Structures are given as structure tokens and as C-alpha cells.
Amino acid sequence: MKTDAFALRHIGPRENDLQHMFKTIGVESIDQLIYETLPDDIRLKAPLNLEPAMTEYEYLNHIQKLGNKNKVFKSYIGLGYHPAIVPAVVQRNVFENPGWYTAYTPYQAEIAQGRLEALLNYQTTVIELTGMEIANASLLDEGTSAAEAMALLFDVRTRDQKKNNVNKFFVSEEILPQTLSVLETRSTPIGVELVIGNHEEFTFGNDFFGAILQYPGKFGQVHDYAQFIAKAKSSDIKVAVAADILSLVKLTSPGEMGADVVVGTTQRFGIPMGYGGPHAAYFATKEEYKRSMPGRIIGVTVDTNGNRALRMALQTREQHIKREKATSNICTAQVLLAVMAGMYAVYHGPKGLEYIADKVHASAVTTAEALNKIGVYQTNTSFFDTIVVKADAQKVKAIAEKNEFNFYYIDNESVSISFNETTSLADINTIVAIFAEAVGKETVTVSELANVSMILESLNRTSTFLTHDVFNKHHSETALMRYIKMLERKDLALNHSMISLGSCTMKLNAAAEMLPLSMANWNNIHPFAPVEQAEGYQIMLKKLEEQLNVVTGFAGTTLQPNSGAQGEYAGLMVIRAYHQSRGDSHRNIALIPASAHGTNPATATMAGMQVVVTKTSENGNIDVEDLRAKAIQYKDNLACLMVTYPSTHGVYEASIIEVTKIIHENGGQVYMDGANMNAQVGLTNPATIGADVCHLNLHKTFAIPHGGGGPGVGPICVAQHLVEFLPTNPVIPTGGDNAITAISAAPWGSALVCLISYGYITMLGADGLTSSTHHAILNANYIKERLNGHFDTLYTGEMGRAAHEMIIECRPFKEKGIEVTDIAKRLMDYGFHAPTVSFPVAGTLMIEPTESENLEELDRFCDAMISIRKEIERASADDKNNVLKNSPHTLAMLTADTWDFPYTREDAAFPLEYIAENKFWPSVRRVDDAYGDRNLVCSCAPIEAYMES
């Protein structure tokens, strides 16, 4: 056994398991299985051209040396990113804890109550600091959150505004530059016209539907927007405010000023800068707009017994249901980061947050006063954490960098300095000394922070916040550690059992891949630091782009999109730019198979395209003749095809080369959704299949943890003719020669977690990556055959094989009164998270085991499914009081004095022998979704306050 080979640790089945698995499947070897699964005409002819695999030990030494090339200067750049102190108790117990980072999106609420409570804390923090009525469970970053605000305000225009096609959106010139770039990207395809200007000079008219303001402004000036918002309201103009979350501890909230939407980032609530991400953006609005709100909302409801329970509310708003009618394609939150930000608020509480905000403000005031004494004058009349001083920027820059300090240089004569919670008196004295040297004066020494406010009296916050118990009783490390552990125990994650979610690829997130994220020379760098200070990052990111080029067969990659949905959008926007460059602006038809992910049509609509759905044949494949007919019908306006491969039905469609050829012959481009890339790596690739662009879910195929529903990363890889259009950034230029404007706020998106995928590829190498794909297909087909005779597989390939996932039929069980949801809930009693429920086919389960699961775990899962199948046989449509309908069973039920069920306690909680060794107890009974939507509560307030009278 080659103990230093990473592939040995990543891949689950052992060498001595293979013959048993082959026999069960009915093949002689893995090669035979792959031959019977994958069409021969798309097989790669040569292995992936990657460097030899590193061992874990070699990789960790390599990444440490690479990290040492990064220069971690003191960062005072600001622009929405600030050094933050991650409380050690949160770092150790959440950020570095697989119980938190390996969990899936909380669709199965009964086994996600801990995460849901942590997100409710986060939402409460956002609601109370912003002064709004409702908040979601986070978005991707401040720039994209602002773009979602614009889209929401466009969606909720008055009837007259829609009738008159009112489409102008005012953007304050104070907006962050990266936010403006994202707004520019998002506005054009949906027909919004941006008007950028000074809010004090803005002429309110009936040709505007909305406006967005920055609070404080990009260089720190704090404006009182109450009058602006009141005037806007009188003209039926709705207002969004992008606000710094820490400043809201001291400033009047935008909600109190009358704002309709408030957005921003919670990065400075204990989240590392990480060269741009991942960070949890926030989005808060009025309850009347909840149906147009993007992302996910955590809400309070009750379970079967009437006890308080949490779940994701208003799920029908999600794009999977609404498809092209969705207001957003966002299906990812930044849950892990939102949990950390929420825990930061819980740990510090309102008094602690006030102390931190006061210290930040006092640091800015103190520095301004000291600089004033040496003749360096500050120009902001009211500020929270950022000052602008007049000085020779180039002189200051040279001296500052010599002292390992970064400021933001607005122009040759203006320097912006943004203070943060890490700022010390020593730092302040260094800053003053830097400017003293620049102007040739004697420095002054600061010995204490000034007790003076530079916030306008009218803007001093007077309203209370975070008065709920949870924010006022976990302030010792012991208390918070136990609270975090208490919540963790309510959640089923990969550290407990396999999560076999089709399309979601819940594979091992190896410790060696994760460790570098805690290293200061990786996680403490500002995304707008000079690139020469981020040499380690630049090498790693470039290498990862090259690795992804090899894997996909393409010529160029951008890592900027920070979710799969963002990757879809980036891919279509690049295709759009390509058509425009050729004078084909009229090409706006996107062909999308009926079986596609719901995000695909939503994304196409956001990219300004018209969706035309193509049929799916009885065997679940693309109906090639229908596709051909529609491609010919729309050939003059055809922009693209959006296709998933293997298909969403878990099949390698043999016609894929013909399909891509049809699109190209009719003037279109082929966008390939990379959701199922785990079945391609090393065997085939998008370029070979005939695609022009694909997005990759690094949080699926390339091992970034799902984190309970995020972070995600969705880079796109493109053919040579599309490279020139890859997106840029307004502060640190990236992308191609004819780059589109920004897709996400940071130049390289969520750069910190790209380390994970870099480690994954680097430690597996070509052979390990290919072997991973082999074993993903092996494990899926093993489950398929073990379940054969108990559950029918809905779709298979031409030789009867599944790809890396399969859909099993559950609809006939309705005759027994059993729905697919009952199976999902019953699996909790067996210690498993359900496979994907009712997607892409209603009433089915979609199973994907990944390559990381060993034979014992595969068998446990199959044993559970077979046992449930027997329980279904014993059920009847007339009898609702059965073990499936009553699932999941809680510890409270099992230990109650009375047991009023027609089956034993043992049958309820311990139906198979293995369960007793590692029993997982759901903390609530089945939740009532309808009640939660009728009585929408999205904060920590007691549910009684909101119940219907």
C-alpha cells in the first residue's frame, strides 16, 4: 500500500473490494465498465498533461513556500474589504470544523436545525443593523448583492412604470468601483440604463425607477440620505443603500431613513479577506418585496408536534421552480461565512460590537488629528472609518510600502486610509510617521485614542439592536464553544455519513486541502493589494487556471465567478460579447433542453436571451430531431445551446457530438453546464464534446466544501476565440483584451478557497484525477445494481449503465400512500441525508455516491434503502400511521412515557443493526412548510409574536 499517495486517501474503495464490486455490476474490470458507460467517440486519446502528483507532505511544504512569496502588509485600502479578527473559538469550531464545512444546503430541515439557527442569528443581525424587515441567508459579495437589489427594484416597479418602460437607475458616484462594474454588467442585458452622478445634484423625474447609494461613501464620507430618499419616494423612485455593516453600529440605519433595500458584506464580522473571498454578502428589504427577493430565507415554523422548528422559507421563489421567470439565478448562499459572521455577532453581542466600532472610529479620528498637526489635512467632513488626506501620493506610497503599509491612492494628491479592528496605537504612529517623512516634518506621537466623534449628530444611531438572548449570553469562550457544539450536533454532515446527492457531488474535502486556508500568508491579503505583493497567489491562481484548461481542453479560464450560477452567467455574457464583436447583436435565442438545471433558463434570461425549450425523448435524452428543427428555425438569431453533460438524468448521451455540431452549423455557441464534470475528468472533456465554454463547480468536482450551502466557486473555461472576452475588474485589471465588465466584485473571485481545488488537482495528478472519475462511475453503478429489483433506475445509457449518478423511480409507491418525501425523511432514521428529491424528475430520488465513499458505506446506504423498500411494501394508502409517514423519529418520541404507534420503538429508531453504533437523532419532527410560509418569521423574535390571531 503506497501510504503517501493522496489518491489512496481520497478514493474510498480498496483494491481488495474491486472484484466484489465488479461481480455485483457484472463486469470484469473498470475498463469494461467505462467502455460500457462512455461513448467511444468522446474518449480522450491521451492522459491529462499535468505535473506528477505530490504527496500530502510535499504539497503542504510546497504551499507553505508558495505562501511565503505573499507579502502580508498592513492593509488600509478599504473599498469594502478590511482586516478582521477571526475569534479563535469561531476559527477552530466552525471554519476548521468538518461538522460545519462539509454539510449540504439545508433542504432537509429536520437534520439541519443547528445550521438553520446559526443562519437565523445572521439574518437577525442584518435585519436589526440595517433597520429592515426581512433579510436572506446571504448572497455572494457586495457587488453582486447590489446588482440583485437593482434587479429587484426593476421587478417591483409600479404598473405605470412597467407600462411606460421606465428603465433608468441612478447610481451614486460614491459607489464602490467594483460594484459599479458589476452593475454595468448586469444592467444592459435586462434593459436597465444606469445614470451615474452626484446624489446631491440628482434631478428626480418620472423616467427613473430606482437609485443606489453608498453609506459611507467609497472614500469614507458619510452623507445623511434621509432627504434624498424622501424626495425619491415622492417620485415613485425606490432606493437601495449599500452599507458598511460595522458602521451601522454607530450610524442611523438606512431602514430608518426609508430605504427599500440595504445590501453589503459581512466580511469585517470576523471573516478573513482571503484576497477577495469567500465572504457573506447581506441583502435586506421590506417584507412586501419578499416574493422578488433573491437567494434563500430561513424562517421559523412548527413541526408535527407543534414545536418550534426552522426551515428554508418560500422555496418556490427559487429559480429551480421559476426557471426563466425567476428574478435571479442565485442558488448559492455563503452559508459557512454567514455562520461565522453570525457567531461573531453572538460572541461580541451589542456592547462588544459598539466597543469595536468605537475603537475603529476613534482610530480614524485620532490619526486625522495627528496628521493635521504635521500639516497633512483630512477632507472628509463626516466619517466613520475612512479619511482622505491631501499629500503626494507617489511619495507616500514609496514610504508606506517600505514600512509594509498599504493605503488607497485616489489620485496623485489624495490618499484614502481605512481603519479596522486590528489597528493599534503602534499602527497609528507608523501611519503618522509615514506622512511626516513624506512632507519632511517631525512626526508626532499618539499615546491614546481621541474621544471625539466625527459623525454628524443627525446620523448618530439611537435605536437598539441585538437585544435577543442569543446575542447576550455567549460571551465567554466556554459558552460560545458549547453553543456552537450544541448546534453542530443537530446537523448531519459528511463527518457522520455519506450524502449521496445527485448533481451535488458531496465528496471528501481533504484536511490537507483545507489547512492552508488558516495560514495568515494566504487569508490576510486584500484583493486590491498591488499584485507584486501577492506573488504566491498569482502563481497559484495562474497554475490552477492552467490545470483547469488541461482538464477541460480549453484555452483560457477566469476564476472570477464565485458560484456556479455566476459561472453560468459569465459564460453566457462571454458568448454575448463574442456575437456582438462579430456584428451579431441580434443573436439572442438560447436553446435549453427540458431536463436542464433550473438555473440555466434563469441565467439565459438575465443575460438578455430568449429561452426556447427543446424536448426530451422517452429515454431521458435530448430529442435530437426537435433540437435540429429549432436550431434551423432560429438559425438567424441563435445565440447558444445550454447543455449539461452527462445529462441531468445521469446518462452519457451518445448523440452529444451531433448535438454540438447542429448548433455550430446554425451559428450558435455551445455552453456546457459543468455540474456533472465529476464524470468527465480524465475520460473526456468539454472541448472534445464540442463545447465552446463551460463553467466548473469547484465546490463539486474540485473538492471545495459545500459549507452548508456555500461557499461555491464557478470559474469558466473557454475556447480560444472566447478568451479575449473573459471578465476584468476596475481596480486590478484581469481577463482578456476585450474583456467584459466584472462578473463578481473581486478580481479573482473567492481566491482563498481556490487553494483547495489547486491542492486537489496537485495531489491527485493526472492518474489520480482519472481514477477518481473511474471510481465515481464504479460506485454509482454498484449502488444501481444493489438496488436493482427493489428500485427501478429511470434512465440508463445504451448498454444499461449509469454515469456517476442515477435517478430511481419512486412514483409507483403512491399506491401505498408513500411519497418520495416520506423516503427522504425515513432515511434520517437510518442516519443518512436523502439523495436529491424530485429533481430533475418529480417523485424520484437522484443518487450520486462520489468516489470518496468506501464499500462499507455504500452497503450501509443500500441496506437502508432496501429496508425502506420493505417498509413501503407493508404500508397501505388507508393507513397514515406508519413508520414512513411518522418519520423522522426524535429522541423525545423514543423516550416518551407513551408510545401510540403500531410499530415498536426499535423499528422506529434502530431498524438496522449498524445504526446503534452511531445513531444520529433528528432534533425535530417533520416540519410544516406551509405554516412557515403563512407565518413568515425570519429573525430571532419569538414565534408567538407573529402567529395568526
N, C-alpha and C positions, 0 to 999 in steps of 0.2 A: 504494500500500500504506500503510494507516494504521498507521504503525510504533508508535504509542503506545497502540494498543488491546490490552488484555490478552487478549481473545478470540483475536486473531491468533496469539498465542504459545501459548495453551492448547490450541487446536484444531489437530489435525495436518494434515488435507488442505488443500491450497492451492486457491485459486479455479480455477486452470487445470487441476486434477486432476478437477474435478467431472464434466465431460462424459464423460470416460473411465469414471468410476465409474458414472454414470447408465446409460451404454450397456451396461456389463457386467451391471448389475442388471436393465435393461430398463424404465427409467422415463425420463420427460422432465425431471423436476425433483425437488427434495427434497419439494415439496408433494405431488406424486403419490405418492412413496414413503410419506410419513406417512399420506396418505389410505388407502393400501392396507394399512397396518400397524395403525393405531389405530382402534378402533370410534368412529364419529362421535358416538354419544350421550354419550361421556365427554370429548369435546374441550372445552377451556376456550374461552369465548366472548370473552375479553379477555386482553391481555398481563398478565404479572405486575406488580403495583403496587409496584415497587421504585424506589429512587432511581437516577439516571443512573450509569452505570459510571464508576469512577475509573480513571485510568491507573496504571501501577505506581508512577511517580514521585509522583503525587498521593497514592496510598494510603500509601506509606512515610512521606511527610511527615505525613499525617493520623494514622497510627498512632503516630508519634513524639510528636505534640502530645497525643494522647489518653493516651499512656503517661505524659506529664509531669503529668497530673492525679492519678496514683497517688503516694502518699507512701510512700516506702520507709523505714520506721522500723527501728531495730534490734529484732529480734524475740526475745523471751524468753518467749513464750507457752507453748511446748511442746505438750502434748496430742497427741503423736505426729508433730509437724511441727517441723523445725528448719532454720535456715540451714545450708547446706552449701557447702563449697568444691568446685566442679567443676574438677578438674585441667584446665588449658588443653589439654593434649595429648589428653584424652578429649573435651573440648568440640569441638575442631577436627576430630579424626579419627573421631569416632563421631557425636556429637549433630548436628553440622553437615555430615555426610558422606552424600550420597545413596547411596553404596555400602552404607551400613548402614541408613539410614532408609527406603529405597524397596524393600527386599527383602520377599518374602512369607513366610508361615509355612513352616517347613522340612519340608513334606511330601515334597519331592523331595530326599532326604538327600544324594545324590551331588553336588549343586550348592549345598549349604548347610553344608559342613563347617566353615567359619570361624565362622559364627553358632552352630552347634551346639557347637563347642569353647568359645566365649565363654559360652554358657549352662551348659555343664558346669562351668566355673570358678565361675559364680554358684551353682549347686547345691552345689558343694563348699564354698564359703564358708558357705552357710546350714547345711549338714549339720554342719560342724565347729564353728561357733559355737554352734549350738543343742544339740549333743550328740545329734542324732537319727540315724536310719539311712538315711533317704531324704527327698529334697526335690523339689518340682516346679520347673518353669522360670519360676515367678512367677504371682501372681494380681493382682487389680485394685487393692486397697487393704487396709489393715489391718482395717477394719470388715467388709468382705465376706469376707475371709480367715477372720476369727473365726467368721462365720456358716457358712462351709464346714466349719470344724472342728466346730461344733455338729452340722451335718448328718451328717458322717462318723461322729461318736461315736454319733449316733442310729441310723445304719445298721448299726454293728458291735456293737450291744447283744447281750448273751448271749441264748441261746434262751429261757431263762426270763423275761428282761426283756421280750422281744418278746411272749411268750405272755401275760404279765401286764400288757401295755401300760404298762410303766414309761416315763413321759414327762417327768419333771421334770429340769430342767437348772439347776444352781446357777451364778449369775453374781456374782462378787465385786463389791462396791460400789466397789472400786478401779478398775474397768474404765473405759476412756475413754468419755466421754458419747456420742460419735458411734458408737462400736462397740456400745454398749448399744442405741441406737436401731435400728441395722441388725439386731441380734439380735432385737429386738422384732418388726420387720417380717417376718423370715424364720421365726420360730418358730411363730407362730399358724397359718398355713395347713397346716403339716405335722403339727400336733398336739403340739408341744412346749410345755410350761409352764415359763416362766422363774421362778426364785426368786432374788431379789436380796438379798444380805446380806453380813454381815461373815464373812470366811473363818475367823476365829478363834473365832467363835461358832456356826459351822455344825454342825448335828446330822446326822451321817451315817446314812442309813437306806436301806431297800431300795426306796424309791419314787423314787430318783434314778438316772439312767444316766450322768450326766456333770457336769463343772464346768469353768469357765474362770476363770483368774486373770490379773492384770496384773502384769508384772515389768519394772522397778519399777512401783509403783502410779501412778495418773494424776497425782498431785501429788508424785511422787518418792520416797515411802517404799519402801525395799527390804525385803521380807519373805523369810524362809527358809521356803520352801514344802515342804521335804522331808517334814516330819511330816504335813502336810495330805495330800500325795499318797499317802504310805504308808497312812494311815487310809482314804483313798478307795479304794485298791486292795483293801483288806481287805473293803470293802463292794461290790465289783464296780462301782465308780464310776470311769470313765476321766476323765482330766484334760487339758485344753488350757491352754496358757500363752501369753498374748500378751506378747511380749518385745521390748524395745528392742535392736536388733541391735548398736549400738555398746557398750551396757552389757555385752553378753556377752563382750566382750574382757576385761573385768575381773571379771565375776561368774561364779559357778558356773553352768554351763549347765542349763537346765530338763531336758534329757535325763538329766543326771547325778542330778537329783532324782527321776527316774522318770516324767516327763511322757509322755503318749501322743501329743500333738500340740503343736507350737510354731508360732505364727504371728506376723506383724508386718509392718513395712515396712522396705525398704532405702533409703528416701528420703535418710537422712542419710549414705549412702555415695555422695556426690558427685552428687546429683540436686537440681535447683532446686525450691524449694517450689511455685512456679507457681500460687499462690492455690488449691492443693489437689490438683494433679496435672497430668500423669500421674506416678505413682510405681510401682515394682515391689514389690508385697507378696510376702512369702515364706510358704511352707507346708511344714512338715517333720513327718514322723511316723515310725512304726515300719514296717518292711518288711512286717509281717503285714497292714497295712491298705492296701497299695498298690493293691489292686483297687477300693477305695472312694474312692481319692484323687481330688480334683478337678483339672482342668487337665491340663497336659502335663508329661511327664517326658522328659528327654534321657538316653539310655542308650548304653552302649558295645556295639558288636557287631563283626563282621568283614565284609569284602567278599568277592567271588567268589574272590579270590586268598588269602584268609585273613588279609589285613592289617587292622589296627585301623581301625574306622570308627565314626561316630556317627550316631544317628538318633533320632526320637521313639519312645519305647518304649511298649508297652502301649496302642497307639492304639485298640484295640477298647473301651477304657474310655470313650472319648469319647461324648458324647451323640448324635452323628450316628448311631451304631450302636445304642446302648441305648435311645434315644428316651425314652418315659415311664418306663422302668425306670432311667434314669440317676440318680445321686445328686446331680448338679449339671448346670446348663445351660451352664456356663462353657466357651466355646470360644476365649476370648481370653486370652493372657498379656500381660505388659507387656515384651515382648522388648527393645525398644530401651533401656528404662530398666534392665532386668535386666543387659543387656550393659554399660551404663555403671557400674552398681554392682559388677559383677564385675571390670571393669577398674580401678575404684577400689581393690579388694582386691588385685589383681595389682600395681598401681603402688606401693602403700604396703607391701604384704607384712605379715606378722605383727608385725614390730618397728615398722613405721610406724603400724599400727593401734593398737598399745599406746601409742605416743607420743601419738597424737591423743586416745585415751580417757583417758590420764593427765592430759593438759592440760585436757580438759573437766572431769574430776572435780576437779582442783586449782583450777580457776576457781570452781567451786561452793563448795568448802571455804574458799577464800581470801575470797570475798565474804561467806560466813556469818560467818567470824571477824571481818571488818572491821565488819559490821553489828552484831555482838554488842558491839563496843567503843563503839558510839553508842547502845546500849540497845534495838536492834531485834533481837528474838530469833527464832531459827530453830527450828522444831518437829520436823522430821524427825530420827529417831534414827539412821537409816542411809540414805544416799542415794548416787546416782551423779552425776546432773547437775542435779537439781531440788531447790530448797529452798523451804520455805514459811515466810514471816515474818509476825509479827503487827504490823499497822500500820493506820492509817486509809486504807482502800483508795481512797476518793474523792480525798483529798489527794494520795496517791502518784500516782494516775492523772493528775491535772492537771499535776503537776510532770514526771512521766515523759514525757507526750506533748509538753510544751513542749520537752523535751530529745530528742524523736523516739525514745523507747524505748517498747516495748510489753511489759507483763507480763500475767499472767493473774490476774484478780481473783475469787477463790473466793467471798468474801462481803465484807461491809463491813469486816471486821477481818483478813482473811487474803489475802496476796498470794503467788502462786506465781511463781518465777523459774527458767526452764530454760536452762541454759548449752549452748553449742555450739562447734564447732571454729573459728568466726570470732571468738570472744570474745578481746579483747585486754586488757592491763592498763589501757589508757585506758578501755575499756568498763566494767571493774570499778570504776574510780574514779568514773566517771559514775554508775553504779548506787548506789554508797555515798553520793555527794553528793546524789542524788535523795531518798534516805531521810533523810539528815541534814537536808535542808531541810524535809521533811515533819514531822519531830519537833522541829525548831527547835534542832538541835545542830550543833556544829562537825564538819565531816567529817574522816575520817582518810584518809591517802593510803597506797595499797598500792604497794610498789615491786618485789615479787617474789611468785611463786605459792608457796603453802604446800606443804610436803612432808608432809602428814598425810592419812591415809585415813579416810573416814567410812563405809566399807563393813564390815559385820560380818565378823569374822575367818573365821567358818564359811562365808562366801559368797565369799571371795577365790578367783578361778579359779586352779587349779593345773594343769589339763590343757593340753596344747599344741594348736595349731591352725595350719592353712595351712602345713604342712611340705613340701608338694609343690613340685617345682622351679618350676612356673609362677609361684608366689607369691614366689619368692625370687631371681629373676634379671632382672626387667624394671623396675628401679627408677630408671634414668636415663630422661630423656625420649626420647633417641635409641632406646634399647632398646624402650621401650613403643610408640613411633611405628612402629617396624619390625614389632613383633609384631602390632599392630593391622592394619597394611597386609598382612602375610602372611596373616592370617585373612580379610581383605576379599577378597583375590584368589581365595579358594576359593569365593566366593559369587556367584551370578548374581542381580543386582538390576536395577531399571529403568534404571539408568545404563548397562547393557550392551545390553539388548534388550527387546522387548515381552513382557509377562507377561499372556497372554490368558486369565486365569482367569475362567470363568463364575461369576457370583454374587459375585465378589470385587472387581471394578471397580478394577483397578490403573491409575489414571490419573496424569497429571502431578501432582507435588507441587511447585508452582512456588516458585522461590527467593524471590520477593517475599512469598509467603505464609509462608515459613519464617523469614525473617530476624528478625522481631520476637521470636521465641522466645528469642533470645540477649540481648535487651535487659534490663538489670537492673531497669528500672522495670515490667517485666512478669513476670519469672521469679523475683523475690526477695520476694514478698509472701506472708505467712502467711494461710491460708484463714480463720482466726478473727480477723484484724485487724479493727478497727472499720470498718464499711462506708464511713464518710466518708473513710477513708484510701485506699480503693480506688475512687475516683470514675471513673477511666478504665476499670477493669474493669467497674464497674456499668453504665456507658454502653454498652460494647462488648457485654456479655452480654445486656443488655436489647434492644439493636439486633439481635443475632443471633437472639434469640427471636422478635422481630417479623418478621425476614426469613423464618425457618422457618415462622411462621404463614402468611405470604403464599404461600410455596411449597406448603404442604400444604392451604391453605384452611381451616385450623382456627383456634381462638380462643385457645389457650394452649399454652405449651411449658415443659418443665423440662429443663434441661441436666445434671441431676444424674447420670443413669445413665452409667457410664464404660465401657460396652461395649455391643455390640448385644444380647447375651444379657441384660444388666442392663436394657436398654430394653424388651425383651420382657416381662421380669418386672414392671417398673414399670407397663407398660400393663395387664397383667392384674390387678395389685394395685389399680390405679385403678378398673378395671371392677368388681372385687370390692367395693371400698368404695362404689361407686355403688349396686350391688344391695343392699348392707346398709343404706344410708341410706333405701331405699325399703321396708325390711322384707322383702327378698327374699334373705335369707341362704342359703336352700336352693338358689339358682341356682348350680350347680357343674359343669355339663356344658360342656366345650369341644369343639366340633366342629372337627376338623382334617383337611384333605384328605390323602390318602395321599402326595401329592407334596411335602408341606411340608418345610421345613428340619427336621432332627433336633432342633434346639434348641426348636422350637415345642412338641412334646409334653412334653419335659423341663421346660420353663418352666411349662406348664399344671399339671403335677403338683406342682411347687414352690409354685405359687400355690394349692394345695389343691383343684384342679379334677380332674374325672374326664374322661379323654380318650376321645372317640368318633371313630373314623376314618371319613371319608366316601370313597367310591370315586372313582377317576379313570377317565374314559372312554378309549376306544382312541386317540383323538387327543390324549391327554395333558391334557385339560381337566377341570375339576371336573364330576363327574356330577351335574347339577342335580337330577334326579329323586331320586337317592339322598340328596342333601343335604336336599331338601324333606321327604322321608319321615322322615329322622332329626330334623330340626328340629321337625316336628309330633309325632313320637314323644316327644321330650324337652322339649316346649314349656313344661311347668310348671317344669322345672329348668334350662332352657337359660341358660347364662351368656354364652357368646360363640362366635363363629367366629374362627379364626386363619387368615388368608388372605394369600398373597403375590401381589403384582400389579406388573408382568406375572408370570405364573406362574413357578414354579421351572423349568418346561420352556421358558421363553423365549418365551411367547406372551401377547399381549393377549387375554384371554378375553372374547368378546363378551357373555357372559351375566352379567358381574360385577354390573351394576345389579340384575338379577333375584335374584342370589345374596344381595346385602346386604339386599334388600327382604324376602326369605324369613326371614332371621334377625331382622330388626326386628319382623316380623309375629308372630313366636313368642317375643317378649320378650327376645331376646338383644342383645348389643352386638357390633360388628364391630371386631376388632383386625386392622390391616393391617401385615404384616411389611414394613419399608421396605428390604429388601435390594436390591430392583430399582428403587429410586427414580430411578436414573440414566436410566430410560426414561420417566419421568413429568414431570420438572421442566419447567414451561412449556407442556406439552401437555395434561396432565390433573392431577388431584391426588386424594388420599385422600378429601377431603370430597365432591368431585364424584362419586366412585365409590360413596360411601355408607358409608364407614368412620366410626367414632367415635373411634378412637385409632390412631396409627401410631408406630412407632419409626423413627428415621433412623440409618443408619450414616454418621456424619460421616467415618469412615475409608474410606468407599467413595465415595458420591455427592459428598461435600463436601470431598474432597481432603486430609484428614489422612492422612499416610503410614501404611502398614501396619507399618513399623518391624521387619520380620522376624517379625511375629505379634503386634503391639500396639505402641503404644497404639491403643485404639479408643475411640470415644465414641458412645453410643446414646441421644440425647435422645428424649423422646416428645412428640408434639404431639396435642392433644385437642380435641374439640368442646366447645362452651360448657358443656354440662351436666356435663362431667367436670373442668372447670378447678378447681373447689373442692377436689378430692381430690389435686392434684399434691403431691409429697412435700416434707417440711420437713427441717430439721436442728436438733438440740437446742441448738447453740451460737449459730448465726446463722440465725434463722428464715427459711424460704423457703416457696414453694408456696402452695396455696390456703387458703381459710378453714376447710375441714375436711380439712386435709392428712393424708395417711398418714404414718407414720413413715419414717425415712430409707431410701433405696434404696442409697446409697453413703455413704462417710464424709464427704466434703467437701460444703459447701453447693451448689456449682456443679460438682461432679464434677471432671473433668480440665480445669479452666478455661484453663490455659495454651495447650493445643492448640486450644481453641475459636477462638483468634485466626486459625488457618489457615482455618477454614471462613468466618469473618467476612470475611477477606481475599478468599477465593474468590468469595463472593457479591457483595461490594462492588466488586470489579474487573471481574466479568463483567456485572453488571446484568441486567435482565430479558431483553434481546435476546441477550446472551452465554450466559446460562443455557439459554435455549430453543435457541439454535444448538448448544450442547454436546449437548443431547439429540438434536437432529436428526442430528448427526454420529456420535453413538454408534450410532444405528439405521442410518445410512448405512454405516458401517464394518463393522457386523455383517453386513448384507445383501450387502455387497461380498465379504466372505470366503465367505459361504454360496454365492454364485453362482460364485466362482472355484473352490471345491472341488466344485461340482456335477459329477457324472459320476465323481468319484473317491471321495467320501464322501457318504452319504445323510444328510440332515437329518431327525432323528427326528420333530420336531413343528414345525408352522408355523401361522400364522393362517389365517383364512378365505380370504384372497387369496394364500396361499402365501408370506407374508413372515415373517421372524423379527423379534423385538423387538430389544433391544440385545445379545442373546446367543442362542446356539443349541446344541443337542445333536447331535453327529454320531455315527452308528452305527458301532461297531467290532466288534460281536459276531460277524458272519459271518467275520471273519478267523481265528477259532479253527480253521476248516477248514484253514488254512495253518499251524496251530500257533502263531499270533501272538495274544497277549493285549493288552488295552489298555495294560497296564503296559509292554509292550515298546515301544509307540509313544511313551509318555511318556519312557522312558529314551533312546530313539533321538533324540528331539528335542534332547537335551542336546548330542549330537554336532553338531547344526546350529546350536547357540548359542541355543536357546530353552528357557525353562521350559515345561513341559507345561501345557495347559489343565486344568481341573478333571477329575479322573479318577473315573469311576464314581459321580458324584453329579449329579443325583438318580437316575440310572438306571445300574445296574451294567453294566460293559462298554462304556461310552460316554465321550466327551470333551465337555465343556461349554466353549464358546469365547465369550469376551467381549473384544473388542479395545479398548473405550473410545474416546472422541472424540479422545484426545490423540495417537494413533498416525497417522503420515503414510502416504501411499500407498506409498512405498518399503518401509517396514517391514511393512505389510500384505502386500505382494507377496512379500517375503522369507519371511514366515511361510507363505504359501500355497505358494510354491515348495518349501519344506521339507516341508510336508505331502504335496504331490503326489509329491515324490521318495520319501518314505517309502512312499506307496501303491504305487509301482512296486517298491520293495524287498519289500513284502508279497507281491506277485504272484510274485516269484522265490523266495519261501520255500516250504517244504513241511513238513507235520506230522512227517515222519520225520526231518528234518534239523534238529537243535537247534543246530548250529554255524553260525549265520548272523549277519549284521550286526546284526539286530534283537535276537536273543537275547543277543548278547555286548555290547550297548550298556549303558552308555556306555563309550567307549574313552578311556583316560587317556594322558597323555604318556609315562608309564612303559611302557605297552604299545607305543606307536608307536616308541619309541627302543630297545626291547629288541633284543638281538642276534638272537633267533629270532622268527619270525612264523609261528605254526602255525594260520593261519586261511585258509579257502578264498576269501578276497577280499583286495583289496590294502589296504595301509596308507592309501592315498589315499581309497579308498572308505569306509574306517572313519572317518577324521577330517576329510576335506575333500570330502564328496560333492557339494557345490555350490561354484561359483567364489567367491561372496561371502564364504564362511567364512574364507578365507585372510587377508582384510583385518583381521579382528577375532576371531580364534579364542579361544573360551573352553574351557579344559580342565577337565573334572570331575576332582577330586583323588583320588577313589576309584572303584573299580568298583562294580557293583551290590551294595547292602548286603543282608545276610542278616537279615531282620526276625525270623524265628523263633528264630535263635540268640540275638539280643539279648534276646528275651523269656524264653528259657530260662535265660540267664545275666545277670540284670539287674544292671548296674553303672551307677550314676548319679553317680559322683564321679570325681575325677582319679586315683584309685588305679590302679595298673597292672592291666590286664585279667587277667594271669596269676594274680593273687591270688584271682580269683573263678571261674576256669574249672572246669568239672566235672572231677573226678578220673577 
